[in-house]
Amino acid sequence: MAENTPTEHTPPVRTTAQGAPAQSTPTGSAQTGSAPTDADRLAALGYQQELRRSLSVLGNISMGFAVVSPVVGLYAAVQVGMSVAGGAWIWALPLCLLGQCLVVAVYSELASQWPLAGGAYQWSRRLSRPAFAWLSGWMWQFAVMFGNTTVAYLASPWLFALFGAVPTPTEQVLVSVGFLLLCTAVNAYGINFLRWFVSLGIAAEAVASVLVGFTLLLVFRQHGFSLLTDFLDAPKGLGISDTGALLAAVAVAGWAFIGFDACVSTAEETKDAARQVPRAMWWSLLSVGLVVILNAVSVELAHPDPAAVVAVTDLDPVTTAVTHAFGGWADKPFVLVVLISFTACLMASQGGAARGLYSLARDDVFPFSRHVRRINRHKAPIGGLVAATVISCAALPLGLSTSAIGSLITFGSAATFVPFFLLTVVALTARLRGTWKPAGAVGYGRLGTPINLLAVLWTGFEVVNICWPRAVLAPAGAPWYQVWAAPLGVGTVTLAGLAYLLARRPDRRMPDPDQDRPSTDELAPAVL
């Protein structure tokens, strides 16, 4: 591809986290004839390198793997899925994985062209009108933070299980707050310290997911494969159709495949991000997806009494299958491994939320931006960490009255799929109008538009499916707000965003995307 000639105008002066002007510097090739650095490319997009860029592609993959997490994705959803659709629930998993591959394809083209923290906001403001772009970024940011609420809530029972205790709803909420505070403290020490904890979590994932999954399937299988198509009369017992049961299972299964954008959150800390972040997203989603499906099949076929899961007398089918296969001695070690996996997932996701807030705040388009955009001496976005923790804790009262696992899964999933939908719509609209042609290191040629269209249809379907209020996903006798958790959560975030948008007009403070200065070694799209 021929080199682009630098334009005469320069990006606007931005304010750094410490309040100093962040002047864009000339690219390396403009000064010395050498290829520009990652910092040069970031400067060409109008930002100064403030976070520590130390992650390799493997480090970025590890962040995505930890957040998508086969342990968190499956172990949280398997009991809810089997209770509504019996053994047949697992067919929701490959469907959701295929749908999310469409989303990753769109994300890959966007991330390779604009490898910036806070991807959804940064991409939307370059492809759509400022008000819609800002609202998309707002929705995405709250999706990540409320997703952390769900992970913290799902992690806390495993801590109690380690000591053979069953928490009350209040105890579960309080321990969830403790998990969030712990993860904030680890993140405050910077990306390298976080990477060490995430690596520990991935090691735990390897034991809890891959090793245990294959062993259950190959050595301790109790049932024939026909169980995988058997609803076990679960829909009949709930008074719904088989189709309705599968739709509910798809709503729950979507939770297992929604963390790959953590790779984007650390783009400004990843070397050669334009090429490596898209690869990391694909590796994270596909590796986790295959492991999740493997474990879903193995747990189901190795479980001594699947009917007990359907009857909701076994609330932890994974541990039941493991201890039945390996013996009682495996109970506590297995719980510890799962607990480590949940904690690593929450740490990585909390870091991603903080970096998204940092991205919004450095453009002065988030409440209290002056405080939220602060960077500490460890090059960690401390202001974003504090804000993300406060907001994630704010949703935990949903679980105070009774167990809210199903409600919080749908709540967290809905909050995430709405930004997926909005961003794929923005990208498709820009393609059709001819205002965006992918120009990064990744491109899908003529297939890009139909893939984008399918991604819009998939995410639109899943938004409606998840937000549909279902009493079958909430505990018997649960209060109305748990049944309506997904639409209430999405509606509240949307109304709050619209109110702030109208009152403070952050869209008018957003930088002009036309003033992004292209790098002189613009990467040619690799048609995949």
Beta strands, then each sheet from edge to edge (+ up, - down):
strand 1: 14-15
strand 2: 21-22
strand 3: 442-443
strand 4: 526-527
sheet 1: 1+ 2-
sheet 2: 3+ 4+
end
